[in-house]
């Protein structure tokens, strides 16, 4: 039982770490997405001229 508990604590720590990394990646992707949307709008405006 103690062994399982230790394993679960390790897994939990690892999952928390992975979760933080995924949140960072997500923020980065949202930022890139906003930049691409801006570029896209800009290109649409240029295209109309």
DRENTOR-325374 format. One record per residue: residue number from 1; z, x, y of N, C-alpha, C in turn; residue in three letters. Coordinates in pm, whole numbers. Example, Ala and Ser with C-alpha at 12.3 -4.5 7.8 and 13.67 -1.06 7.14 Angstrom:
! residues 2
+-----+--------+--------+--------+--------+--------+--------+--------+--------+--------+-----+
|   n |   n.c3 |   n.c1 |   n.c2 |  ca.c3 |  ca.c1 |  ca.c2 |   c.c3 |   c.c1 |   c.c2 | res |
+-----+--------+--------+--------+--------+--------+--------+--------+--------+--------+-----+
|   1 |    780 |   1319 |   -569 |    780 |   1230 |   -450 |    780 |   1320 |   -330 | ALA |
|   2 |    708 |   1285 |   -225 |    714 |   1367 |   -106 |    787 |   1290 |      3 | SER |
+-----+--------+--------+--------+--------+--------+--------+--------+--------+--------+-----+
! end
This chain:
! residues 49
+-----+--------+--------+--------+--------+--------+--------+--------+--------+--------+-----+
|   n |   n.c3 |   n.c1 |   n.c2 |  ca.c3 |  ca.c1 |  ca.c2 |   c.c3 |   c.c1 |   c.c2 | res |
+-----+--------+--------+--------+--------+--------+--------+--------+--------+--------+-----+
|   1 |      0 |     82 |   -120 |      0 |      0 |      0 |      0 |     87 |    126 | UNK |
|   2 |     85 |    190 |    127 |     88 |    279 |    243 |    -48 |    343 |    265 | UNK |
|   3 |   -112 |    379 |    153 |   -243 |    442 |    163 |   -344 |    347 |    227 | UNK |
|   4 |   -344 |    223 |    181 |   -437 |    123 |    237 |   -409 |    103 |    386 | UNK |
|   5 |   -281 |     96 |    420 |   -242 |     79 |    560 |   -295 |    195 |    645 | UNK |
|   6 |   -280 |    317 |    596 |   -329 |    434 |    669 |   -481 |    428 |    685 | UNK |
|   7 |   -549 |    389 |    578 |   -695 |    377 |    584 |   -736 |    272 |    687 | UNK |
|   8 |   -666 |    161 |    690 |   -698 |     54 |    784 |   -673 |     98 |    928 | UNK |
|   9 |   -568 |    173 |    951 |   -541 |    224 |   1086 |   -654 |    317 |   1130 | UNK |
|  10 |   -698 |    403 |   1040 |   -808 |    494 |   1072 |   -936 |    416 |   1102 | UNK |
|  11 |   -964 |    318 |   1016 |  -1084 |    236 |   1037 |  -1075 |    164 |   1171 | UNK |
|  12 |   -960 |    111 |   1202 |   -938 |     41 |   1328 |   -965 |    133 |   1447 | UNK |
|  13 |   -909 |    255 |   1442 |   -934 |    353 |   1549 |  -1082 |    382 |   1563 | UNK |
|  14 |  -1147 |    401 |   1450 |  -1289 |    430 |   1451 |  -1369 |    315 |   1511 | UNK |
|  15 |  -1332 |    193 |   1474 |  -1402 |     75 |   1527 |  -1380 |     59 |   1677 | UNK |
|  16 |  -1259 |     89 |   1722 |  -1233 |     81 |   1866 |  -1319 |    183 |   1940 | UNK |
|  17 |  -1329 |    303 |   1883 |  -1412 |    407 |   1943 |  -1559 |    364 |   1946 | UNK |
|  18 |  -1609 |    313 |   1834 |  -1748 |    267 |   1827 |  -1773 |    155 |   1926 | UNK |
|  19 |  -1676 |     66 |   1937 |  -1687 |    -45 |   2031 |  -1702 |      5 |   2174 | UNK |
|  20 |  -1618 |    103 |   2212 |  -1630 |    160 |   2347 |  -1768 |    221 |   2368 | UNK |
|  21 |  -1818 |    293 |   2268 |  -1950 |    353 |   2281 |  -2058 |    247 |   2297 | UNK |
|  22 |  -2046 |    138 |   2221 |  -2144 |     30 |   2231 |  -2137 |    -39 |   2368 | UNK |
|  23 |  -2017 |    -54 |   2421 |  -2005 |   -113 |   2554 |  -2071 |    -24 |   2659 | UNK |
|  24 |  -2053 |    107 |   2646 |  -2118 |    200 |   2738 |  -2271 |    191 |   2726 | UNK |
|  25 |  -2319 |    188 |   2603 |  -2464 |    177 |   2580 |  -2515 |     47 |   2639 | UNK |
|  26 |  -2441 |    -59 |   2618 |  -2478 |   -190 |   2670 |  -2488 |   -187 |   2822 | UNK |
|  27 |  -2388 |   -130 |   2889 |  -2392 |   -119 |   3036 |  -2514 |    -39 |   3079 | UNK |
|  28 |  -2541 |     70 |   3009 |  -2656 |    153 |   3042 |  -2786 |     75 |   3028 | UNK |
|  29 |  -2797 |     -3 |   2918 |  -2917 |    -83 |   2896 |  -2932 |   -193 |   3001 | UNK |
|  30 |  -2821 |   -254 |   3041 |  -2828 |   -356 |   3145 |  -2876 |   -294 |   3276 | UNK |
|  31 |  -2826 |   -174 |   3306 |  -2868 |   -103 |   3427 |  -3019 |    -72 |   3421 | UNK |
|  32 |  -3065 |    -17 |   3309 |  -3208 |     14 |   3292 |  -3292 |   -112 |   3303 | UNK |
|  33 |  -3243 |   -219 |   3245 |  -3314 |   -346 |   3250 |  -3331 |   -392 |   3395 | UNK |
|  34 |  -3225 |   -386 |   3474 |  -3235 |   -424 |   3615 |  -3336 |   -338 |   3688 | UNK |
|  35 |  -3335 |   -207 |   3661 |  -3432 |   -118 |   3725 |  -3575 |   -155 |   3687 | UNK |
|  36 |  -3596 |   -187 |   3560 |  -3729 |   -225 |   3515 |  -3774 |   -357 |   3577 | UNK |
|  37 |  -3681 |   -451 |   3592 |  -3716 |   -578 |   3656 |  -3757 |   -554 |   3801 | UNK |
|  38 |  -3685 |   -466 |   3870 |  -3720 |   -433 |   4008 |  -3857 |   -370 |   4015 | UNK |
|  39 |  -3883 |   -273 |   3927 |  -4014 |   -207 |   3924 |  -4124 |   -309 |   3897 | UNK |
|  40 |  -4097 |   -398 |   3804 |  -4193 |   -502 |   3769 |  -4225 |   -590 |   3889 | UNK |
|  41 |  -4122 |   -635 |   3961 |  -4144 |   -717 |   4081 |  -4226 |   -640 |   4185 | UNK |
|  42 |  -4192 |   -513 |   4199 |  -4263 |   -429 |   4294 |  -4412 |   -420 |   4257 | UNK |
|  43 |  -4439 |   -399 |   4131 |  -4578 |   -388 |   4084 |  -4653 |   -520 |   4100 | UNK |
|  44 |  -4583 |   -630 |   4078 |  -4649 |   -760 |   4097 |  -4689 |   -779 |   4243 | UNK |
|  45 |  -4601 |   -737 |   4335 |  -4631 |   -747 |   4478 |  -4750 |   -659 |   4513 | UNK |
|  46 |  -4747 |   -535 |   4464 |  -4857 |   -442 |   4490 |  -4988 |   -497 |   4435 | UNK |
|  47 |  -4981 |   -559 |   4322 |  -5099 |   -612 |   4255 |  -5162 |   -725 |   4336 | UNK |
|  48 |  -5080 |   -804 |   4404 |  -5132 |   -916 |   4483 |  -5205 |   -869 |   4609 | UNK |
|  49 |  -5169 |   -751 |   4657 |  -5229 |   -704 |   4783 |  -5374 |   -662 |   4765 | UNK |
+-----+--------+--------+--------+--------+--------+--------+--------+--------+--------+-----+
! end
